[in-house]
Amino acid sequence: MNIKVNGEVKEYPDNLTLDKLIDDLGIKDKVMASAVNMEIVKKDNWSSCILKDGDIIELLDFVGGG
């Protein structure tokens, strides 16, 4: 299936969860917020959020400055 992650379309296996995607990307400890098709997904729900073909995923981290 094809999904867009932070603006980049890639092919991923079917039945992929948001949790597994973030883990596979190697950014699990950096992601502070996530959205699937513009709907916020809480971290507690990542493992139950099954992605579908055409989904648009936004993964955000926060950088402090000063």
Order of alpha helices (4+ residues) and beta strands (2+ residues): beta-beta-alpha-beta-beta-beta
